[in-house]
């Protein structure tokens, strides 16, 4: 069922529409090594085969899951034997090759012995060596839309090379079954085609003379529950947690809740989400609403006690509260500033007046001398007292924002700092 022309290829119009760079390169035979990055079932291998066909190149297929340096050398030797014909070496799951294996391709790419085409579902910035990545042009493939999947399924039934070519009577796929299957595939054409094949085996005809029909109930009986893309620990994982965090930070409870459900639906560990909520409560809300941290901790504890699905409600409550709470990153910024000064200034000594003096000898060294007990002062504040090392006097790390509770904290700190300024004159 793989397309033999670009006209038959479904999806990726951002790359293959007329006048797009990749489309012109394929049709114009502008050879170059490249990398396809995209979710499973989006046509990476199919597109690589099409390129080899259009460029009239010898095809060598390697899987990084199974191949090693020995297989790479054999492929390069085979490419040498086919000169002057160009050779496309296609490497599926290229991110699974280690550094030495990736480096083995570099001389052949550089000399033009091979046209290297890699396919990966992982972010190439992290998965591939810079030396290899710099020699490839990267194209990002997108998950197929439900409409794209419907086209793929219709082609699978209508094409002379498709499903109906293997059966005595043409199989019919009902419209509602087609729509349901296309949505369930979640952008993965391979999933859709595999399911169609199983459903075709179960399709029944009303009589011996009727063509088999794949109904909605047939498809549903094959599918069971859908599994959306999540890819624990992979790119989609970090993309979705990033989307949820940014939705909370951006005060969009609806989006934050949507990404929470997407992650839970995809199989993410709810306790991982709970830990991230605690981070959000401190990083993005802080003292603008200290209750956010308490609620996040309570949600974590509640989920540990209740488990799924009951505990998911507490996570949802926490996500919505955090998204709606007043925002402040003042604590987060203060911590970074303090960390920077610790790194820059090293181990500054504690001022003598702040040191305890439990022995007479320490008192003779002026430990604790001139220290003023704050609770003995008016409003429990000693005007002009210094608590930072001498080298850092006047430094301010924490600057509360004018939102939530930090409005009051900001006003109080400004008042106290003004009293210190007056006392220092």
C-alpha positions as a Markdown table, in Angstrom:
| # | Residue | x | y | z |
|---|---|---|---|---|
| 1 | Unk | 0.0 | 0.0 | 0.0 |
| 2 | Unk | 3.0 | 2.4 | 0.0 |
| 3 | Unk | 2.4 | 5.2 | -2.4 |
| 4 | Unk | 4.6 | 5.1 | -5.6 |
| 5 | Unk | 4.1 | 8.8 | -6.4 |
| 6 | Unk | 3.9 | 12.0 | -4.4 |
| 7 | Unk | 0.3 | 12.5 | -5.6 |
| 8 | Unk | -0.6 | 9.3 | -3.7 |
| 9 | Unk | 1.1 | 10.4 | -0.5 |
| 10 | Unk | -1.2 | 11.6 | 2.2 |
| 11 | Unk | -0.4 | 14.4 | 4.6 |
| 12 | Unk | 2.6 | 16.6 | 5.3 |
| 13 | Unk | 1.4 | 19.3 | 2.9 |
| 14 | Unk | 3.6 | 21.8 | 4.7 |
| 15 | Unk | 6.5 | 19.9 | 3.2 |
| 16 | Unk | 5.1 | 18.4 | 0.0 |
| 17 | Unk | 2.7 | 21.0 | -1.4 |
| 18 | Unk | 3.7 | 22.4 | -4.8 |
| 19 | Unk | 6.6 | 24.8 | -4.6 |
| 20 | Unk | 7.6 | 23.7 | -1.1 |
| 21 | Unk | 11.3 | 23.1 | -0.7 |
| 22 | Unk | 11.2 | 19.4 | -0.2 |
| 23 | Unk | 8.8 | 18.8 | -3.0 |
| 24 | Unk | 11.0 | 20.8 | -5.4 |
| 25 | Unk | 14.1 | 18.9 | -4.2 |
| 26 | Unk | 12.4 | 15.5 | -4.8 |
| 27 | Unk | 10.9 | 16.3 | -8.2 |
| 28 | Unk | 14.0 | 18.2 | -9.3 |
| 29 | Unk | 16.4 | 15.5 | -8.1 |
| 30 | Unk | 18.3 | 17.9 | -5.9 |
| 31 | Unk | 20.2 | 15.3 | -3.8 |
| 32 | Unk | 21.0 | 15.9 | -0.2 |
| 33 | Unk | 21.1 | 13.9 | 3.0 |
| 34 | Unk | 18.2 | 14.5 | 5.3 |
| 35 | Unk | 16.4 | 13.5 | 8.5 |
| 36 | Unk | 12.7 | 13.0 | 9.1 |
| 37 | Unk | 11.5 | 13.8 | 12.7 |
| 38 | Unk | 7.9 | 13.0 | 13.6 |
| 39 | Unk | 5.5 | 10.8 | 15.5 |
| 40 | Unk | 5.0 | 7.1 | 14.6 |
| 41 | Unk | 2.8 | 6.3 | 11.6 |
| 42 | Unk | 3.2 | 9.6 | 9.8 |
| 43 | Unk | 5.0 | 8.3 | 6.7 |
| 44 | Unk | 8.7 | 8.8 | 7.3 |
| 45 | Unk | 9.7 | 5.4 | 5.8 |
| 46 | Unk | 7.3 | 5.8 | 2.9 |
| 47 | Unk | 8.6 | 9.3 | 2.1 |
| 48 | Unk | 12.2 | 8.0 | 2.2 |
| 49 | Unk | 11.2 | 5.3 | -0.3 |
| 50 | Unk | 9.6 | 7.8 | -2.6 |
| 51 | Unk | 12.7 | 9.9 | -2.5 |
| 52 | Unk | 14.8 | 6.9 | -3.5 |
| 53 | Unk | 12.4 | 6.2 | -6.3 |
| 54 | Unk | 12.3 | 9.7 | -7.7 |
| 55 | Unk | 16.1 | 10.0 | -7.4 |
| 56 | Unk | 16.5 | 6.6 | -9.1 |
| 57 | Unk | 18.8 | 5.6 | -6.3 |
| 58 | Unk | 19.7 | 2.1 | -5.0 |
| 59 | Unk | 17.9 | 1.5 | -1.7 |
| 60 | Unk | 19.5 | 0.1 | 1.5 |
| 61 | Unk | 17.4 | -0.2 | 4.6 |
| 62 | Unk | 18.9 | -0.3 | 8.1 |
| 63 | Unk | 17.2 | -0.5 | 11.5 |
| 64 | Unk | 19.2 | 1.1 | 14.3 |
| 65 | Unk | 17.5 | -1.3 | 16.7 |
| 66 | Unk | 19.2 | -4.3 | 15.0 |
| 67 | Unk | 22.2 | -3.0 | 13.1 |
| 68 | Unk | 25.7 | -2.2 | 14.3 |
| 69 | Unk | 29.0 | -1.0 | 12.9 |
| 70 | Unk | 29.4 | -4.3 | 11.0 |
| 71 | Unk | 26.0 | -3.8 | 9.1 |
| 72 | Unk | 26.9 | -0.1 | 8.5 |
| 73 | Unk | 30.2 | -1.1 | 6.9 |
| 74 | Unk | 28.4 | -3.7 | 4.7 |
| 75 | Unk | 25.9 | -1.1 | 3.6 |
| 76 | Unk | 28.7 | 1.3 | 2.6 |
| 77 | Unk | 30.5 | -1.5 | 0.7 |
| 78 | Unk | 27.3 | -2.2 | -1.1 |
| 79 | Unk | 26.9 | 1.5 | -2.0 |
| 80 | Unk | 30.5 | 1.4 | -3.4 |
| 81 | Unk | 29.6 | -1.5 | -5.7 |
| 82 | Unk | 26.6 | 0.4 | -7.1 |
| 83 | Unk | 28.5 | 3.4 | -8.3 |
| 84 | Unk | 28.0 | 5.5 | -10.3 |
| 85 | Unk | 24.3 | 5.0 | -9.3 |
| 86 | Unk | 23.4 | 7.0 | -6.2 |
| 87 | Unk | 22.5 | 5.0 | -3.0 |
| 88 | Unk | 20.0 | 6.0 | -0.4 |
| 89 | Unk | 20.9 | 4.5 | 3.0 |
| 90 | Unk | 17.7 | 4.7 | 5.1 |
| 91 | Unk | 18.2 | 4.4 | 8.9 |
| 92 | Unk | 15.0 | 3.9 | 10.9 |
| 93 | Unk | 15.0 | 4.8 | 14.6 |
| 94 | Unk | 18.4 | 6.5 | 14.0 |
| 95 | Unk | 18.4 | 7.9 | 17.5 |
| 96 | Unk | 19.2 | 4.4 | 18.8 |
| 97 | Unk | 22.6 | 4.5 | 17.2 |
| 98 | Unk | 25.4 | 5.4 | 19.6 |
| 99 | Unk | 28.1 | 8.0 | 18.8 |
| 100 | Unk | 30.5 | 5.6 | 17.2 |
| 101 | Unk | 27.8 | 4.2 | 15.0 |
| 102 | Unk | 26.6 | 7.6 | 13.9 |
| 103 | Unk | 30.1 | 8.7 | 13.2 |
| 104 | Unk | 30.7 | 5.8 | 10.9 |
| 105 | Unk | 28.4 | 7.4 | 8.3 |
| 106 | Unk | 30.2 | 10.8 | 8.3 |
| 107 | Unk | 32.9 | 10.1 | 5.7 |
| 108 | Unk | 30.4 | 8.4 | 3.3 |
| 109 | Unk | 28.0 | 11.4 | 3.6 |
| 110 | Unk | 30.9 | 13.9 | 3.2 |
| 111 | Unk | 32.3 | 12.2 | 0.1 |
| 112 | Unk | 28.8 | 11.7 | -1.5 |
| 113 | Unk | 29.1 | 7.9 | -1.5 |
| 114 | Unk | 25.6 | 7.7 | 0.0 |
| 115 | Unk | 22.5 | 9.8 | 0.5 |
| 116 | Unk | 21.7 | 9.4 | 4.1 |
| 117 | Unk | 18.1 | 9.5 | 5.2 |
| 118 | Unk | 17.3 | 9.1 | 8.9 |
| 119 | Unk | 14.0 | 8.7 | 10.7 |
| 120 | Unk | 13.4 | 9.4 | 14.3 |
| 121 | Unk | 10.6 | 10.0 | 16.8 |
| 122 | Unk | 13.0 | 11.7 | 19.2 |
| 123 | Unk | 14.1 | 15.3 | 19.3 |
| 124 | Unk | 17.3 | 15.2 | 17.1 |
| 125 | Unk | 18.9 | 18.0 | 19.1 |
| 126 | Unk | 19.2 | 15.6 | 21.9 |
| 127 | Unk | 19.3 | 12.2 | 20.1 |
| 128 | Unk | 21.9 | 12.8 | 17.4 |
| 129 | Unk | 25.5 | 13.9 | 17.4 |
| 130 | Unk | 26.2 | 17.4 | 16.3 |
| 131 | Unk | 28.6 | 16.1 | 13.7 |
| 132 | Unk | 25.9 | 14.0 | 12.0 |
| 133 | Unk | 23.1 | 16.5 | 12.5 |
| 134 | Unk | 25.1 | 19.3 | 10.9 |
| 135 | Unk | 25.4 | 17.2 | 7.7 |
| 136 | Unk | 21.6 | 16.6 | 7.4 |
| 137 | Unk | 18.7 | 18.8 | 6.5 |
| 138 | Unk | 15.9 | 18.1 | 9.1 |
| 139 | Unk | 12.3 | 18.0 | 8.1 |
| 140 | Unk | 9.6 | 17.8 | 10.8 |
| 141 | Unk | 6.6 | 15.6 | 10.0 |
| 142 | Unk | 3.3 | 16.2 | 11.8 |
| 143 | Unk | 0.8 | 13.8 | 13.1 |
| 144 | Unk | -1.8 | 13.0 | 10.5 |
| 145 | Unk | -5.3 | 14.6 | 10.8 |
| 146 | Unk | -8.4 | 12.5 | 11.1 |
| 147 | Unk | -9.2 | 13.6 | 7.5 |
| 148 | Unk | -5.7 | 12.3 | 6.4 |
| 149 | Unk | -6.4 | 9.0 | 8.1 |
| 150 | Unk | -9.7 | 8.7 | 6.3 |
| 151 | Unk | -8.0 | 9.2 | 3.0 |
| 152 | Unk | -5.4 | 6.5 | 3.8 |
| 153 | Unk | -8.2 | 4.0 | 4.8 |
| 154 | Unk | -10.2 | 4.8 | 1.7 |
| 155 | Unk | -7.1 | 4.2 | -0.5 |
| 156 | Unk | -6.5 | 0.9 | 1.3 |
| 157 | Unk | -10.0 | -0.2 | 0.2 |
| 158 | Unk | -10.1 | 1.3 | -3.3 |
| 159 | Unk | -6.5 | 0.7 | -4.5 |
| 160 | Unk | -5.7 | -2.2 | -6.8 |
| 161 | Unk | -2.9 | -3.0 | -4.3 |
| 162 | Unk | -5.1 | -2.6 | -1.3 |
| 163 | Unk | -7.2 | -4.8 | 0.9 |
| 164 | Unk | -9.9 | -5.6 | -1.6 |
| 165 | Unk | -7.3 | -7.0 | -4.0 |
| 166 | Unk | -6.9 | -9.9 | -1.5 |
| 167 | Unk | -10.5 | -10.9 | -1.0 |
| 168 | Unk | -13.1 | -12.5 | -3.2 |
| 169 | Unk | -15.7 | -9.8 | -2.7 |
| 170 | Unk | -15.1 | -6.0 | -2.1 |
| 171 | Unk | -15.3 | -5.0 | 1.6 |
| 172 | Unk | -17.4 | -2.0 | 2.5 |
| 173 | Unk | -16.4 | 0.3 | 5.4 |
| 174 | Unk | -19.4 | 2.2 | 6.7 |
| 175 | Unk | -19.1 | 6.0 | 7.0 |
| 176 | Unk | -19.5 | 6.1 | 10.8 |
| 177 | Unk | -16.9 | 3.3 | 11.2 |
| 178 | Unk | -14.5 | 5.2 | 8.9 |
| 179 | Unk | -14.9 | 8.3 | 11.0 |
| 180 | Unk | -14.5 | 6.5 | 14.3 |
| 181 | Unk | -11.4 | 4.6 | 13.2 |
| 182 | Unk | -9.8 | 7.7 | 11.8 |
| 183 | Unk | -10.3 | 9.5 | 15.2 |
| 184 | Unk | -9.1 | 6.5 | 17.2 |
| 185 | Unk | -5.9 | 6.2 | 15.2 |
| 186 | Unk | -4.8 | 9.5 | 16.8 |
| 187 | Unk | -2.6 | 10.6 | 13.8 |
| 188 | Unk | -1.0 | 7.2 | 13.2 |
| 189 | Unk | -1.7 | 5.7 | 9.8 |
| 190 | Unk | -0.1 | 2.4 | 10.7 |
| 191 | Unk | -2.5 | 1.9 | 13.6 |
| 192 | Unk | -5.4 | 2.6 | 11.4 |
| 193 | Unk | -4.3 | 0.2 | 8.6 |
| 194 | Unk | -3.5 | -2.6 | 11.0 |
| 195 | Unk | -6.9 | -2.2 | 12.7 |
| 196 | Unk | -8.7 | -2.1 | 9.3 |
| 197 | Unk | -7.1 | -5.4 | 8.4 |
| 198 | Unk | -8.3 | -7.1 | 11.6 |
| 199 | Unk | -11.7 | -5.6 | 11.2 |
| 200 | Unk | -11.9 | -6.9 | 7.6 |
| 201 | Unk | -11.3 | -10.5 | 8.9 |
| 202 | Unk | -14.3 | -10.0 | 11.2 |
| 203 | Unk | -16.6 | -8.3 | 8.7 |
| 204 | Unk | -19.8 | -10.2 | 7.9 |
| 205 | Unk | -22.1 | -10.3 | 5.0 |
| 206 | Unk | -25.9 | -10.4 | 5.5 |
| 207 | Unk | -26.1 | -13.3 | 2.9 |
| 208 | Unk | -23.7 | -15.3 | 0.9 |
| 209 | Unk | -24.3 | -12.9 | -2.0 |
| 210 | Unk | -23.6 | -9.7 | -0.1 |
| 211 | Unk | -20.2 | -8.0 | 0.2 |
| 212 | Unk | -18.8 | -8.0 | 3.7 |
| 213 | Unk | -19.4 | -4.8 | 5.7 |
| 214 | Unk | -17.2 | -3.3 | 8.4 |
| 215 | Unk | -19.7 | -1.6 | 10.8 |
| 216 | Unk | -19.0 | 0.7 | 13.7 |
| 217 | Unk | -19.7 | -2.2 | 16.1 |
| 218 | Unk | -17.1 | -4.3 | 14.3 |
| 219 | Unk | -14.5 | -1.6 | 14.6 |
| 220 | Unk | -15.3 | -1.0 | 18.3 |
| 221 | Unk | -15.0 | -4.6 | 19.1 |
| 222 | Unk | -11.5 | -4.7 | 17.6 |
| 223 | Unk | -10.3 | -1.5 | 19.2 |
| 224 | Unk | -11.3 | -1.7 | 22.8 |
| 225 | Unk | -10.0 | 1.4 | 24.5 |
| 226 | Unk | -7.9 | 4.0 | 22.6 |
| 227 | Unk | -4.4 | 4.8 | 23.6 |
| 228 | Unk | -3.4 | 8.4 | 22.8 |
| 229 | Unk | 0.1 | 9.4 | 22.1 |
| 230 | Unk | 2.1 | 10.1 | 25.2 |
| 231 | Unk | 5.5 | 8.4 | 24.9 |
| 232 | Unk | 6.6 | 8.2 | 28.6 |
| 233 | Unk | 10.0 | 10.0 | 29.0 |
| 234 | Unk | 10.1 | 11.1 | 25.3 |
| 235 | Unk | 9.4 | 14.3 | 23.5 |
| 236 | Unk | 5.6 | 14.1 | 23.7 |
| 237 | Unk | 5.9 | 13.6 | 27.5 |
| 238 | Unk | 7.9 | 16.8 | 28.0 |
| 239 | Unk | 5.8 | 18.7 | 25.5 |
| 240 | Unk | 2.6 | 18.0 | 27.4 |
| 241 | Unk | 3.9 | 18.7 | 30.9 |
| 242 | Unk | 5.4 | 21.9 | 29.5 |
| 243 | Unk | 2.0 | 22.8 | 28.0 |
| 244 | Unk | 0.3 | 22.2 | 31.4 |
| 245 | Unk | 2.9 | 24.2 | 33.3 |
| 246 | Unk | 2.6 | 27.1 | 30.9 |
| 247 | Unk | -1.2 | 27.0 | 31.0 |
| 248 | Unk | -1.1 | 27.2 | 34.8 |
| 249 | Unk | 1.4 | 30.1 | 34.6 |
| 250 | Unk | -0.8 | 31.8 | 32.0 |
| 251 | Unk | -3.9 | 31.6 | 34.2 |
| 252 | Unk | -5.9 | 29.3 | 31.8 |
| 253 | Unk | -7.6 | 26.7 | 33.9 |
| 254 | Unk | -9.4 | 25.1 | 30.9 |
| 255 | Unk | -6.1 | 24.5 | 29.0 |
| 256 | Unk | -4.4 | 23.3 | 32.2 |
| 257 | Unk | -7.1 | 20.8 | 32.9 |
| 258 | Unk | -7.1 | 19.6 | 29.3 |
| 259 | Unk | -3.3 | 18.8 | 29.4 |
| 260 | Unk | -3.7 | 17.1 | 32.8 |
| 261 | Unk | -6.4 | 14.8 | 31.4 |
| 262 | Unk | -4.3 | 14.2 | 28.3 |
| 263 | Unk | -1.4 | 13.1 | 30.4 |
| 264 | Unk | -3.4 | 10.9 | 32.7 |
| 265 | Unk | -5.2 | 9.4 | 29.7 |
| 266 | Unk | -1.8 | 8.6 | 28.1 |
| 267 | Unk | -0.5 | 6.7 | 31.1 |
| 268 | Unk | 1.6 | 9.4 | 32.9 |
| 269 | Unk | 2.3 | 8.6 | 36.6 |
| 270 | Unk | -0.1 | 10.8 | 38.5 |
| 271 | Unk | 2.5 | 11.2 | 41.3 |
| 272 | Unk | 4.9 | 12.8 | 38.8 |
| 273 | Unk | 2.1 | 15.3 | 38.0 |
| 274 | Unk | 1.6 | 15.9 | 41.7 |
| 275 | Unk | 5.3 | 16.7 | 42.1 |
| 276 | Unk | 5.2 | 19.1 | 39.2 |
| 277 | Unk | 2.1 | 20.9 | 40.7 |
| 278 | Unk | 4.1 | 21.5 | 43.9 |
| 279 | Unk | 6.9 | 23.0 | 41.8 |
| 280 | Unk | 4.4 | 25.3 | 40.0 |
| 281 | Unk | 2.8 | 26.4 | 43.3 |
| 282 | Unk | 6.2 | 27.7 | 44.5 |
| 283 | Unk | 7.7 | 28.9 | 41.2 |
| 284 | Unk | 4.8 | 30.6 | 39.7 |
| 285 | Unk | 2.5 | 31.6 | 42.6 |
| 286 | Unk | 4.8 | 31.7 | 45.7 |
| 287 | Unk | 3.7 | 34.1 | 48.3 |
| 288 | Unk | 1.1 | 35.7 | 46.2 |
| 289 | Unk | -1.1 | 32.9 | 47.5 |
| 290 | Unk | 0.7 | 30.6 | 49.9 |
| 291 | Unk | -2.4 | 28.4 | 50.1 |
| 292 | Unk | -1.5 | 27.1 | 46.6 |
| 293 | Unk | 1.5 | 25.1 | 48.0 |
| 294 | Unk | -0.6 | 23.7 | 50.8 |
| 295 | Unk | -3.3 | 22.6 | 48.3 |
| 296 | Unk | -0.8 | 21.0 | 46.0 |
| 297 | Unk | 0.7 | 19.0 | 48.9 |
| 298 | Unk | -2.8 | 18.0 | 50.0 |
| 299 | Unk | -3.6 | 16.8 | 46.4 |
| 300 | Unk | -0.5 | 14.7 | 46.4 |
| 301 | Unk | -1.3 | 13.1 | 49.7 |
| 302 | Unk | -4.9 | 12.6 | 48.8 |
| 303 | Unk | -4.0 | 10.8 | 45.6 |
| 304 | Unk | -1.6 | 8.5 | 47.5 |
| 305 | Unk | -4.4 | 7.6 | 49.8 |
| 306 | Unk | -7.2 | 7.2 | 47.3 |
| 307 | Unk | -5.4 | 6.1 | 44.1 |
| 308 | Unk | -7.0 | 6.2 | 40.7 |
| 309 | Unk | -9.6 | 7.2 | 39.6 |
| 310 | Unk | -10.8 | 8.9 | 42.8 |
| 311 | Unk | -7.5 | 10.7 | 43.4 |
| 312 | Unk | -7.5 | 12.2 | 40.0 |
| 313 | Unk | -10.2 | 14.6 | 41.1 |
| 314 | Unk | -7.9 | 16.1 | 43.7 |
| 315 | Unk | -5.2 | 16.6 | 41.1 |
| 316 | Unk | -7.8 | 18.4 | 38.9 |
| 317 | Unk | -8.8 | 20.6 | 41.8 |
| 318 | Unk | -5.2 | 21.6 | 42.5 |
| 319 | Unk | -4.5 | 22.3 | 38.8 |
| 320 | Unk | -7.6 | 24.6 | 38.5 |
| 321 | Unk | -6.7 | 26.4 | 41.7 |
| 322 | Unk | -3.1 | 27.0 | 40.7 |
| 323 | Unk | -4.2 | 28.2 | 37.3 |
| 324 | Unk | -6.7 | 30.7 | 38.9 |
| 325 | Unk | -4.4 | 31.9 | 41.7 |
| 326 | Unk | -2.5 | 35.2 | 41.5 |
| 327 | Unk | 0.9 | 34.8 | 40.0 |
| 328 | Unk | 4.3 | 35.7 | 41.3 |
| 329 | Unk | 7.8 | 34.4 | 40.6 |
| 330 | Unk | 9.4 | 36.6 | 43.1 |
| 331 | Unk | 10.5 | 33.7 | 45.3 |
| 332 | Unk | 11.9 | 31.9 | 42.3 |
| 333 | Unk | 13.8 | 35.0 | 41.2 |
| 334 | Unk | 15.1 | 35.7 | 44.7 |
| 335 | Unk | 16.4 | 32.2 | 45.1 |
| 336 | Unk | 18.3 | 32.5 | 41.8 |
| 337 | Unk | 19.8 | 35.9 | 42.8 |
| 338 | Unk | 20.9 | 34.6 | 46.2 |
| 339 | Unk | 22.5 | 31.5 | 44.5 |
| 340 | Unk | 24.4 | 33.7 | 42.1 |
| 341 | Unk | 25.8 | 35.7 | 45.0 |
| 342 | Unk | 26.8 | 32.6 | 46.9 |
| 343 | Unk | 28.7 | 31.4 | 43.8 |
| 344 | Unk | 30.3 | 34.8 | 43.2 |
| 345 | Unk | 31.3 | 35.7 | 46.7 |
| 346 | Unk | 32.1 | 32.3 | 48.2 |
| 347 | Unk | 32.1 | 31.6 | 51.9 |
| 348 | Unk | 31.6 | 35.1 | 53.4 |
| 349 | Unk | 32.0 | 35.2 | 57.2 |
| 350 | Unk | 29.0 | 35.5 | 59.4 |
| 351 | Unk | 29.0 | 39.0 | 61.0 |
| 352 | Unk | 30.2 | 38.9 | 64.7 |
| 353 | Unk | 27.0 | 40.3 | 66.1 |
| 354 | Unk | 25.0 | 37.4 | 64.6 |
| 355 | Unk | 27.1 | 34.7 | 66.1 |
| 356 | Unk | 26.1 | 32.9 | 69.2 |
| 357 | Unk | 28.4 | 33.1 | 72.2 |
| 358 | Unk | 27.8 | 30.1 | 74.4 |
| 359 | Unk | 31.3 | 30.3 | 76.1 |
| 360 | Unk | 33.1 | 33.2 | 77.8 |
| 361 | Unk | 36.0 | 32.8 | 75.3 |
| 362 | Unk | 33.7 | 33.5 | 72.4 |
| 363 | Unk | 32.3 | 36.5 | 74.2 |
| 364 | Unk | 35.8 | 37.8 | 74.5 |
| 365 | Unk | 36.1 | 37.6 | 70.7 |
| 366 | Unk | 33.0 | 39.8 | 70.5 |
| 367 | Unk | 30.7 | 37.0 | 69.3 |
| 368 | Unk | 27.1 | 38.3 | 69.7 |
| 369 | Unk | 28.3 | 41.8 | 70.7 |
| 370 | Unk | 25.8 | 44.6 | 69.9 |
| 371 | Unk | 23.1 | 42.1 | 68.7 |
| 372 | Unk | 19.6 | 43.5 | 69.4 |
| 373 | Unk | 16.8 | 41.0 | 70.1 |
| 374 | Unk | 14.0 | 41.8 | 67.6 |
| 375 | Unk | 11.2 | 41.0 | 70.0 |
| 376 | Unk | 12.3 | 43.7 | 72.4 |
| 377 | Unk | 12.0 | 46.4 | 69.7 |
| 378 | Unk | 8.8 | 48.2 | 68.7 |
| 379 | Unk | 6.8 | 46.1 | 66.2 |
| 380 | Unk | 9.5 | 43.4 | 66.7 |
| 381 | Unk | 11.8 | 45.2 | 64.2 |
| 382 | Unk | 15.2 | 46.6 | 65.0 |
| 383 | Unk | 15.7 | 49.6 | 62.7 |
| 384 | Unk | 19.0 | 49.7 | 61.0 |
| 385 | Unk | 20.1 | 46.2 | 62.1 |
| 386 | Unk | 22.2 | 44.4 | 59.4 |
| 387 | Unk | 22.0 | 40.6 | 58.8 |
| 388 | Unk | 23.9 | 40.1 | 55.6 |
| 389 | Unk | 27.7 | 39.9 | 55.4 |
| 390 | Unk | 29.4 | 43.3 | 55.0 |
| 391 | Unk | 30.2 | 42.7 | 51.4 |
| 392 | Unk | 26.5 | 42.3 | 50.6 |
| 393 | Unk | 25.0 | 45.1 | 52.6 |
| 394 | Unk | 22.1 | 46.7 | 50.7 |
| 395 | Unk | 21.4 | 43.7 | 48.6 |
| 396 | Unk | 17.7 | 42.9 | 47.9 |
| 397 | Unk | 16.8 | 39.5 | 46.5 |
| 398 | Unk | 13.1 | 39.3 | 47.2 |
| 399 | Unk | 11.0 | 41.8 | 45.4 |
| 400 | Unk | 7.3 | 41.0 | 45.9 |
| 401 | Unk | 4.9 | 41.7 | 43.0 |
| 402 | Unk | 1.7 | 43.7 | 43.3 |
| 403 | Unk | -0.6 | 40.7 | 43.1 |
| 404 | Unk | -2.3 | 38.6 | 45.8 |
| 405 | Unk | -0.9 | 38.5 | 49.3 |
| 406 | Unk | 2.4 | 39.9 | 48.0 |
| 407 | Unk | 0.8 | 43.3 | 47.8 |
| 408 | Unk | 0.8 | 43.5 | 51.6 |
| 409 | Unk | 4.3 | 41.9 | 51.8 |
| 410 | Unk | 5.6 | 44.5 | 49.4 |
| 411 | Unk | 4.1 | 47.4 | 51.3 |
| 412 | Unk | 5.6 | 46.1 | 54.6 |
| 413 | Unk | 9.1 | 45.6 | 53.2 |
| 414 | Unk | 9.1 | 49.1 | 51.6 |
| 415 | Unk | 8.1 | 50.6 | 54.9 |
| 416 | Unk | 10.8 | 48.8 | 56.8 |
| 417 | Unk | 13.4 | 49.7 | 54.2 |
| 418 | Unk | 12.5 | 53.4 | 54.4 |
| 419 | Unk | 13.0 | 53.2 | 58.2 |
| 420 | Unk | 16.4 | 51.8 | 57.6 |
| 421 | Unk | 17.3 | 54.5 | 55.2 |
| 422 | Unk | 16.3 | 57.2 | 57.7 |
| 423 | Unk | 18.3 | 55.5 | 60.4 |
| 424 | Unk | 21.4 | 55.4 | 58.3 |
| 425 | Unk | 21.5 | 59.1 | 57.6 |
